[in-house]
Amino acid sequence: MELFDGVIRISGVSFLMFSIMAIIALGFLLGRITIKGVSLGTAGVFIVALLFGALFYPDIQMQLDKSAEVSAMTSNALKIVENVGLILFVTSVGFIAGPKFFKNLKMNFKSYVLLGVVVILSAGLTCLACFFIGRGAENSDAEFIAMLDGLLSGSLTTTPGFAAAKETVKNKYAADPDLAAQCEAAVTVGHGIAYLFGVVGVVLFVQIIPKITKANMDEERKKLQSVDSGSAKAFSGKLTDIDGMGLCAFAAAAFIGLFIGNIRIPMSSSGLSGTCFSLTTTGGALISSLVFGHFSRIGKVNIMPQKNTLENLRELGLVLFLIGAGVAGGKDFVAYFKPIYFIYGAIMTIVPMIIGYLVAKYVLKLSLLNNLGSLTGGMTSTPALGTLINVAKTEDVASAYASTYPIALLAVVLVSQFLIVLFG
């Protein structure tokens, strides 16, 4: 791209870096706007990224260098940014939650399992209700349920559910390539439309609930800490650090997590060529870093990064993740947007969120912060966890998120497949 009659020439890579920095700056400014104590926070970056994608993404490729090497690199740049951010964020969360995770899980295991299942099942049933309400208005049941399945994964901001839905329609309609392509496109568009409210809705919910309930946050933090107290055993000896910040241990946990996340378990008779379940990048990195954080050392070797390192990488990771997801989602948002689809997606976010909160409060009797932490895991909402940590002013809520997330992850993959197989 050339500016001022060619005096300034911005290459493809530089243009992307320029865009990312502009989105971060404007996003944090937007996130700082507070109305009655409620703000978007880091999710402001997502809003700006979404707008950037909607307004400028179609023209980005025209601005980039035409060389094959640069085009190939820039075409995957947003996905790389998103995945790197996801790895940084989730691995940081796992390390932070690790020292208290297993005791917390042991004490509340049934609650976390039940809450994860309740949230995802209520989301699936809401999706099914939307199917029967809007049935007949679309070209076919197959395309409509594919669209709704995409809306479901977007409303829960879940990449595994999104991938499972696309894979399922591809396999189910393999005999009709045109229909398969249409349904895959419907899943993708639905995911992009619902993703906006899926992020913002949960982010606002975890801020609004403490205000509505007039919660005393000091007391709520004490309740959470009393559950988690005494989890980690202190080591009286001297530990050896591989590096001062703990980046080696962080990278090792992320590396192992990526390996675990890419293990694929067949869920159909067609083996690895059919529908498979995997923990994905998120689940693998989370489990690996939880284990690292729990043990915190190997012999006298310290494998626990410094707190400041984890906090900074967590925030950086969340920002990069939101930029990658926001710009990519924004490019299709305007072209395929229909008010009814947005409403369906919003309902699929609101209904399971409220049901999950009420079940956690009145049936499972979880404290407020444990409730909201579990809910962000049940909704598989990475951005909302970042917001909740800031609201609660304690990272202990990450333990509840980490406990519920794997259950919700498996449930949403199964529900996504179930809807398409039975109603497509």
Disulfide bonds with the S-S distance in Angstrom:
none
